[in-house]
Amino acid sequence: MNRKATILFVLLASERLVFSGDPGLDQPKTDMIVVGAGISGLCAALEGARSGVIVTVIDMGSIFGGHAVMSTGMVCLVGTPEQQTNHVVDSVELATQDFLRLGQDVNSKWAHLYAQNSRRAVYDWLLDLDVADWELYPQIIPGNSVRRQHVAKGRGIGLVTPIYRECLRYVNIRFVWNTKVVGLTIETGRVVGVRGVHQRTGQTNEFRAGSVVLATGGFESNLQLVRAYWPHYFPGLADGTRILLGSGIHSLGSGLELASSAGGTLARLDHQLFYSTGLVDPRDPSGVRGLHAFNRAAIWVNAQGKRFVRDGAPDPKNQMPAVLKQTPATYWAMFDSNSRPEFFVSGSDWNDKNVVEQEIFTNPRLASWVHHADTIEALAQEAGLPATALAKTVGRWNAMVDSGIDTDFDRFDKSSQERPSKVTTPPFYAVQFFPLARKSLGGVDVDLSCRVLARRGKPIPGLYAVGELAGVGGINGKAALEGTMLGPSILMGRIAAQDIVSKVDHPLSPPHPKPATGGSILAESRGTDPETLRSWREVLQQLIAQPRRGYLHFEKAHAVVLERGYDCARCHHETSPLALTEEQLDRDGLTGACVVCHGGVKE
């Protein structure tokens, strides 16, 4: 008990030291501040650092990745080796046409710029970071003329981690964690810095630089803003319409306020990407957050037990309005045991069938939304659906599969390459879904250099916006081709940094990066003695029992550690995981541990 008490005392005493983000009174000279350590912010920081500028990255969390970590790692790319290997004939012109046709209200200049540069500035650039082994998505996603969606190995975490790890090699990039930027510093009409509040200590700091890049993400986790800017091209919201939030936990729209405070204009805020595939997230006790999940083989039935839309593969542009017209605005995806393995949950956290089984299908917390039974009639009773209507719907579906044509919603015919499945083999499943707010397709208005535009289209000196905050340039319009958030975010981050570098008024000397280490986990070479490990676990239980401001990721990650009985040495390279200062944490080593929670590690 003495050892445990000492450990707890030391950790609590150091709480105001670790990750304090306190730059002190004499801040180092900074050329570029990047607000947000998501994929666009990291790309801006890396591009700038490689050119020799000094970069400070400020994030309100304690870890990198943002919304991108929650993604499938899908990127829309044009003219890649994977397309050539699969005999896919694509072109910049064809991709641009697809953007314009599906999105309708599209920024054509940004759409063409991305299609033209996705191979060189995104695919080849990532290849240089050892992001390879792309999987070309096997189907043509609605809105695309050809297969051009590429999925990164390891999903979102496999895409973002190499970028962050490369950033750690550059001594001219400094990360300031747990600090929320609450204001911009403007002098004689130019943005010259930011003000930030440390989320753990409450301390206010000021950071100055030649330019500021806002990379704070979208606003799809802010239900008030989601409802305020409800897409005008969707059916209106009923009072009881349940909308789940499926973006990053910090996607609250803070960057919109910052840009507006400097006179920046906002464009296309009602252009939001909603999926009709929102499943209540079992890890969220509040019940407001959702997962993007689906089964391509399923049929969708409304509360009356009837099909109502062309179901199967996600097609947000057409399916979302149909779901909103239902009373209530929800539906159940029905499938049988044969097609259950096709159930998919987006995000790095779900890259393991065992996790899907435990957290979705056998999790009592989802019993209200995930049902199964040995007969259709029993399933209807479990899900609260009319048994006669449901049985009739399933029977009609099976008959259409036998005939080779969907005469109700044209989902398939005898020429379709993707053959549908009958619903015949028990147990049968019914999973309830809701609308899911996922991505901001509009935001801060920027030019082709990512400079924030004021009224009348005049750039605001020293201020840039990239990624989802800027609606990725408006390339999607009202609907996305899919994979069109991550790639454009990478491109925008690089473009903003390049413009900043071109305007730096002092000599630049590109640094020599530190050797790459690869971020390994040392569980195999070092363990913790049983007595110390027992003490660590008791301390962790006390630390996460009472949630503390600014410790969200710490608490979530270590809850997993306790639940699975991990040794601290599995993730930590440090002699003690109780780091007293930022410098004592091996950030590069910890990147190798991210896959423990996010990479589908099988137990």
Secondary structure as UniProt FT lines:
FT   HELIX           2..13
FT   TURN            14..19
FT   STRAND          32..35
FT   HELIX           39..51
FT   STRAND          55..58
FT   HELIX           66..70
FT   STRAND          74..76
FT   HELIX           81..85
FT   TURN            86..87
FT   HELIX           92..103
FT   HELIX           108..117
FT   HELIX           118..124
FT   HELIX           125..127
FT   TURN            128..130
FT   STRAND          135..136
FT   TURN            142..143
FT   STRAND          149..151
FT   TURN            153..154
FT   HELIX           155..167
FT   TURN            168..169
FT   TURN            171..172
FT   STRAND          173..176
FT   STRAND          179..187
FT   TURN            188..189
FT   STRAND          190..198
FT   TURN            199..201
FT   STRAND          204..208
FT   STRAND          211..214
FT   TURN            220..221
FT   HELIX           223..228
FT   TURN            232..233
FT   TURN            239..240
FT   STRAND          244..245
FT   TURN            249..250
FT   HELIX           254..261
FT   TURN            262..263
FT   STRAND          266..267
FT   TURN            269..270
FT   STRAND          272..280
FT   TURN            282..283
FT   TURN            285..286
FT   STRAND          289..295
FT   TURN            296..297
FT   STRAND          299..301
FT   TURN            303..304
FT   HELIX           316..324
FT   STRAND          331..336
FT   TURN            337..339
FT   HELIX           340..342
FT   STRAND          343..345
FT   HELIX           348..350
FT   HELIX           353..356
FT   HELIX           357..361
FT   HELIX           364..366
FT   TURN            367..369
FT   STRAND          370..373
FT   HELIX           376..383
FT   HELIX           387..403
FT   TURN            407..409
FT   TURN            414..415
FT   STRAND          428..440
FT   STRAND          443..444
FT   TURN            448..449
FT   STRAND          451..454
FT   HELIX           455..457
FT   STRAND          459..465
FT   HELIX           467..469
FT   HELIX           471..474
FT   TURN            477..478
FT   TURN            484..485
FT   HELIX           486..503
FT   TURN            523..525
FT   HELIX           530..545
FT   TURN            549..550
FT   HELIX           552..564
FT   HELIX           568..570
FT   HELIX           582..584
FT   HELIX           587..591
FT   TURN            592..593
FT   HELIX           594..598
//
